[in-house]
Amino acid sequence: MPDAAALLTKLDAIPRLGWIREPSPVAALPRLASALGLDYLGVKRDDLCEPLHGGMKVRKLDYLLASTPFTTAAAWSAAGGIGSGNVAALVAAAERLGRRVHAHLFWTDVSEGVLDNLAFTASGPASIRFYPSRLALALARPWLFLPLRARDGDGAAVVPLGATSPLGMVGPARAALELCAQVHAGELPEPARVYVPLGSGGVATGLAAGLALGGLRSRVVAVAVVERLLASRLRLRALGAALRAFLDRAGVSPLPPAVPIDIVHGHLGRRYGSPTPASLAACALLAADGIPLEPVYTGKAMAALLEDTRRRRLGPVLFWHTARRSPLPRPPGYGERLPPALSHRLERLHGAWQR
């Protein structure tokens, strides 16, 4: 069996900022497990990671932002929905590291979590450009979706969607080795299935590689929160090949085949960024055990887990909590920094928006 501690040492030879210093805890939910007919249900609490208000994004940015051109650029450029967790995490990182963020945001459905992220982005070291749709943003700034160069026209370093790149995926791979060490230490049984949301694909790909490196046989269940075209097996294969090539060059070897990734569709809802009745119900259910989810990513992954318990016997299950924790601070006056088109649309559709 591979030595998870030795492999963690090899991964730690790759330059990173060192933000992840302690393993995130695994919380067992015996009451809910019994109600669902599960042998074991645990939650890997990455929402409790430090800094940047937690979440799996901290693990990705820990590696990505320690590399060029991010270490030398005065600003970073990134795309996302108006409530993008990735952009909010970048703003927190920029404040910590003395940088600025050029945030290119497109309209999505609005929720309290979306407003929290948007307000946090607007109040930080960021400038916001607003686009009425994801397509409009892709047509206006295609290099943000398919980066062809390291910097944009203003000299800002381009952050890949979801911070997913071979280097960014080392963060989830290291997280998987952290979990392997917790399993080997007897903190939880080896999970048969590990549930995560599937957006840009970096989390599922990194975890699948890291679990194999650590000697676990768990399957990664990736619950698509984006359209089928963006959550395809072909894309995950390409990401996996890119990560393997990077790790091999970095001396992290031998590299066993990644554990299987099962892609689950059917939980997207009306469109990207839309909560579903099932995701809202999953959030309410986990809240009873003190686990705060959000309905767009983690809520949908939990909804898929709940649906699977009604269809088959799953064995020990781990749910990976990838979102940041709440609440984010909302300093006064943040609304004045929003582009007028975005501010007017929010006021017209959502009167509760507060400047």
N, C-alpha and C positions, 0 to 999 in steps of 0.2 A: 504494500500500500504506500502511495506517495507520502512524503513527510510534509504536512501542510505548513509547519513552522519554517522548514527550510525553504519552501517555495515562497512563503511570505517574505523571507529575507531577500530572495532573488528579486521579487517584485519591488521591494523597498530600495533596491539599488537603482531603480528608475527614478529620475528626479521628480519630486513632488513637493508641495508646499507643507505637508505634514499636518494638515488639518484634522485628519482622522487619527486620534491617539488611543482611543479605547474602543473595544468592540461594542456595537449597539446591542442592547439586551434582547433576549427572546422571552416574550410573555406567553405563558401557557393559559389557555382558555378552557378549563375542564368542563365548566357548566355548559358552554355553547357546544363543545365537542360532543358531550353526551346527548344533547338535544338533536344534534345533526347525525348521530350515529357514527362518529369518527373515533378512531383509536386515540388520536391525538390531534389537537389544533393549536398551533403556536403562531405568534406574530413577531416577526423580526422588526424591531422598533427603530428603523432608520430616521423616523421623525424626531428622535431624541439625539441625533448626531449634532455635534458642534463643528464649526460655527455656522453662519449664514442661515440660521433658523431651521437647520436640519434638513433631512431628505437625502435621497440618493444623489441629487445634483451635487452635493458637497463632495461626494466621492469622485465623481467625474471631473469636477473643476479642480480638485486637489492635484490631479496630474496635468490636465490640459493647460491650466494657467501657469504652470511652472515651466512651460516650454516656450520657445520662440514661435511666432512673433508676439505672443501675449506678454512676455516679460519685458519687451522693449517698446511696444506700442503704448501711446498715451491714452488710447481709447479702443474699445472693442465694439464691434457691430454685430447685432443679432436680430433674428426674426422670431415672431411668435404671435399667438392670439393676444387680445387685450389683457387677458389675465394670465399670461404665460408664467408658469413657475420657474422655467429656465431663465427667463429675462429677469425676474425678481431676484433669483439667486445670483445672477451676474451683477446686478446693481449692488447687492450686499457685498459681493466680493470686490467690486470696484471701490466702494467706500472704504473697505478694509485695506486695499492695496494702493489707493491714491490714483485711480483711473476713472474714466468716464465711459458710459455705455450709450451707443447710438441704437435706440430701440425702434425697430420697424414692426408695428403692431397692426394686426387685422382684426376685424369685428368678429366676435363670437357671442353666443348666448351669455347673459349676465347672471351671476349669482353672487352671494356674499363673498365667496372665496375669490372670484374673479375681481371684484371691486377691491378686495384687500390687496391682491397682487398688483393691480393697476395703480392704486394709491401709493403703495410702497415704491413702485418704479418711478412714478411721477415725482415723489418727494426726495428721491436720491440723486446721485450724480449721473443723471441721464437726460438725454434729449429724445423726444418721442415724435415719430412720424406715423401718421394714421392712414390706413388703407381700408376701403369699405368691405373687402373680402380677401380671402387667402389668394384667390386667382389674381386679383388686382395687384397684390403685393408681388406675387411670382412673376407677373408680366413686367412690373416696374423694376424689380430688383431680383432677377433670376439667380444671380450669383449667391444670394443668401440661402437659396434652397439647394443649389448644386454648385458649391463653391469651386470656381475655377482658378482662384488666386487667393493668396493668404491675406491680402488687404483689400479694402474697398477703395473707391475713388477718393475718399477723404483721408486715406492713410490709416484707418482703423483696422485692427486685426479682426478677421471674420470668424465668429464662433459658429461651428456647425449646429444644425438644428438639434435641439435636445442635448447639446454638447457631446454628440455621438461621433466619435472618430476612433481610430485604433488606439490612440493614447487615452482618450476619454474612457474607453471601455475597459482599460486596465483597472479603473476604480471599482466597477462591479465585480470584475474577476477577483480582485483582492478581497472584496466583501464576501464572496463565496468561500474563499479560503478561511476567512474569519469564521464563517458559519461551520465549515468543516472542523475547525479546531474546537468549537463549542460542542459539536456532536461527539467528537472523540473524547471530550472531557466529561461526557455524560449529562450535559445540560439539557439535552433534548434527544429524542430518538431520531434516527436518520429519516428524513422525510421521503415519502414515496413521490410526492408532488410538491413543487414550489410555485405558488401563484404570484404573478406580477402583471402590471399593465404593460401593453405593447403600444408604444408611440413611435419614437424614432428607431427603436430596436436595440439600442445600445445596452440597456439593462439586461434584457433576456439573453443577448449574445454573450455579454461578459460573465453573467452568472453561470451559463451553461459551460463555458470554458473553465471557470474557476472551480466549479463543483467537480468536474472531471479531474482537474489537477490535484484536488484534495482527496480524491478516492471515493467520493460518494456516487451513488447510482440514481439519484433523484432525477425526476423529469421536471423540466421547467414548463409551466403552463402559462403561455403568454396571451393575455386577453386583449384583443385589438380594441383600441380607443380611437383609431383612425380608419380611413377607408381601406377596403381590401387591397387596392392597388399599392398602397403605402405600407401594408402589413402583410407582405407576401413571403412565402418560403424562399423565393429567389433572393429577396433583399437580405434576409437573415443569413443565407448561405454566404453572400458576398461580404457581409459584415464579419462573419465568423472567419472567413479566409483572411481578411485584412488583419484581424486581431491575432490570428495564429502566426502570420508572417511577422508582425511586429514583435510578438513575444519571443519568437525564435531568434530574431536579430538581437533582442535584448538579453539573450542567454537563458531565458526561462524555458528549460527543457529537461527531460523529454516531454513532448506535448501529446497526451492521449487524446483520442477523439472526444469532442464535446458531448455532454449528456444530451439526450433528445430534447427538442423544443416542440411542444404541441401548441399550435396557434388556434385560438378560439375566437370565432367571429359571432356576430349576432347581438353584441352589447353596445354598439356605437350610438344608437338612438337616431334622432332626426338628422344630425350632422355632427361634425367634429365640435367638441366643446359643449354638447347638449347633455344634461343629466337625463337619466331614464327613471321610470318608476322603480325598477329593480335596484338601480344604484342608490337611489334615495332611501329605499327600504334597507339596503345593506348598511348604509351609513348609520341609520337609526338603530339597527340591531347591534352593531359593534359599539356604538356610543354607550349602550347599557353596560358594557364591560370596560368602559373607560378608554376605548380606543377611538380617537377622532379621525375619521376618514373624510375625504372630499368626494363629491359625486361624479366627477368627470374622468378621473384616472383610477384611484384606489377603490372607489365605490363600485365601479364596473368590474374590476378584478375580483372583488369580494362577491359580487352578484353572480359571477360565473362559478366561483367556488361553491356557493350555496346551491346553485342549479345542479352542479355535478353531484352533490351529495344526494340528490333525489333520484339520480339516474344510475349510480353505480357505487360500489364500495371502494373507497379511496385509499385506505390505509392511513398512516400518519401524514398530516398535511401541515405545511408551513405557508403562511401568507406573509409576503414581504411588503412592509409598509414603506413605500418609496417617497411619500409626499412630505413637504415641510410641515412644521407644527404651527399651530395658531396660538394667539392672534399675532398679526404683524402690526407694527406701530403705524398710525396714520397722523403724521404731524399736520397742523392746520395749514391751509393755503395750498395744498397739493393740487386741487382742482384747477387752480389758475395756471398751472404748468401744462395742462392738457391742450392738444391741438383743438381749435375751435370746432372743427367738424365732429370730432369725437365727443367733446363736451356737450354740444348741442344734441347729438344723437342720444347720449345717455340721459340728458334732461327730458327729452321728448318721450323716451320709452320707459324710463325708470326714474320717476320723480324722487325716489328716496336717495338718489345720488347726492352726496353732500360735498361741497367744496371745502 
